[in-house]
Amino acid sequence: MRDHHDIVIVGGGVIGLTIARALALRGMRDVCLVERGNLGTEASWAAAGMLLPQVEADKAEEFFNLACQSRDLYPGFAAALREETGIDVELDTTGTLYLAVTEHDHEEIEKRYEWQTRAGLAVERLSGIEARELEPCVSASTLGALRFPKDIQVENRRLLSALANSVKKHGVEIATQTSVASVLLDGNRVRGVQTSRGAISSPTVVIAAGTWSSFIKTSPESPIPTIEPVRGQMVCLEAKPRLTRHVLYSPRGYLVPRQDGRLLAGSTSENAGFAKCVTAGGVATILRNALEISPAISDLPVVDTWAGLRPRSSDGLPVMGPCGEIDGLFCATGHYRNGILLAPLTGELISKAIISS
Ligand SMILES: Cc1cc2nc3c(=O)[nH]c(=O)nc-3n(C[C@H](O)[C@H](O)[C@H](O)COP(=O)(O)OP(=O)(O)OC[C@H]3O[C@@H](n4cnc5c(N)ncnc54)[C@H](O)[C@@H]3O)c2cc1C
């Protein structure tokens, strides 16, 4: 590990990796990414890879526009990664079905259909029967559905492999098994980071350490906002042949079909501190909600379970850009439920902000 770099990025999840790649593509030749464990093994690995800004939005606001922008960068992002690394990130553009099973769900999807149609967004309204014609595995109790043709999914673990490959090819120095304890300052200016393997001097530091971001020490009054973990558990089923082509979503759960026959059922949202474990109650909740979407999963084998910690800021919105009053310090954290979705745009925005600073 060299002891000086032009830019140091702390955290090797989807956010740190995407920023490192974006900086390299913009001609930054001396970037170092420091990761406490191995690249891409935390929240970014645990995610479902859904890119669903429209499904989840009940009004057009700034965050919604950014999320749509990022989703729309995905086809180019995936193609470029394939070109650079040969890895197919399995961007699946079939779309998403948002199912209404209760009367309340039905009222909600009607509202969503109304505002999104008025806003000129792509959304189709289906009856319960039409939803079942499209995906026969959907519950016979489905009252209606919305089809979002532009809300798609990516295989996030393949995405992480592609990003890791890409940054190595672009000459980013990677220091794994290396933990950053603090940001070193000279008055109000960054001068580097203190790691478990010694100091690295650098005029620019990006904090992309997910839910652990606020543990990194800076000045006594840390400018890094408090980020808290929200645990999400997942259950992986095996569906060969595939049960559904669309992502199936309800207000209580979702099913995401992967090309290799895995069918991901998610998730929970729990304030359980940093306990990254799978619980009996979590699995029971996920399976109950998944069975409500599709009773046809009942006979499928459960092949895996896991949990991850979503990084949430106090208002639930991502924290991106220059950090506090400290020159050279940038934050890219708090992506909460949408870090995979927001990664390409975060890479663009943070790399531009650094280069123009
Ligand atoms: C169950 C589940 C399902 C999800 N589904 C989706 C989805 O469908 N779509 C979507 O867009 N998002 C989804 N998310 C959210 C998404 O996973 C996160 O928003 C995203 O992964 C955050 O990326 P990150 O790089 O900030 O964090 P992480 O992936 O957690 O990476 C942070 C990295 O920083 C490292 N680190 C921490 N502290 C230090 C330190 N001091 N020094 C060095 N390194 C450090 C960690 O080891 C880690 O590798 C889901 C999350 C979960 C848990």
The ligand as a Gaussian input file, in Angstrom:
#p B3LYP/6-31G(d) Opt

LIG

0 1
 C      -31.995000      -7.155000       2.005000
 C      -31.663000      -5.927000       1.214000
 C      -32.275000      -5.717000      -0.015000
 C      -31.961000      -4.592000      -0.767000
 N      -32.499000      -4.453000      -2.007000
 C      -32.166000      -3.383000      -2.777000
 C      -32.685000      -3.273000      -4.088000
 O      -33.430000      -4.141000      -4.554000
 N      -32.332000      -2.189000      -4.828000
 C      -31.500000      -1.203000      -4.340000
 O      -31.244000      -0.243000      -5.046000
 N      -30.978000      -1.308000      -3.093000
 C      -31.297000      -2.364000      -2.303000
 N      -30.791000      -2.475000      -1.037000
 C      -29.995000      -1.367000      -0.502000
 C      -28.561000      -1.428000      -0.991000
 O      -28.050000      -2.707000      -0.775000
 C      -27.704000      -0.385000      -0.262000
 O      -28.299000       0.888000      -0.339000
 C      -26.315000      -0.306000      -0.907000
 O      -25.752000      -1.582000      -1.007000
 C      -25.401000       0.607000      -0.125000
 O      -24.120000       0.508000      -0.717000
 P      -22.836000       1.022000       0.041000
 O      -21.685000       0.819000      -0.866000
 O      -23.089000       2.396000       0.579000
 O      -22.757000       0.098000       1.349000
 P      -22.114000      -1.352000       1.570000
 O      -22.408000      -2.260000       0.453000
 O      -22.527000      -1.776000       2.936000
 O      -20.565000      -1.050000       1.521000
 C      -19.898000      -0.304000       2.513000
 C      -18.493000      -0.868000       2.611000
 O      -17.709000      -0.052000       3.468000
 C      -16.845000      -0.909000       4.203000
 N      -16.395000      -0.185000       5.406000
 C      -17.161000       0.157000       6.474000
 N      -16.415000       0.819000       7.380000
 C      -15.166000       0.888000       6.870000
 C      -13.939000       1.446000       7.348000
 N      -13.888000       2.091000       8.510000
 N      -12.838000       1.319000       6.580000
 C      -12.887000       0.683000       5.375000
 N      -14.026000       0.142000       4.888000
 C      -15.149000       0.240000       5.608000
 C      -17.697000      -2.124000       4.507000
 O      -16.917000      -3.249000       4.846000
 C      -18.474000      -2.274000       3.200000
 O      -17.827000      -3.149000       2.296000
 C      -31.046000      -3.620000      -0.269000
 C      -30.412000      -3.841000       0.961000
 C      -30.708000      -4.986000       1.699000
 C      -29.993000      -5.213000       2.996000

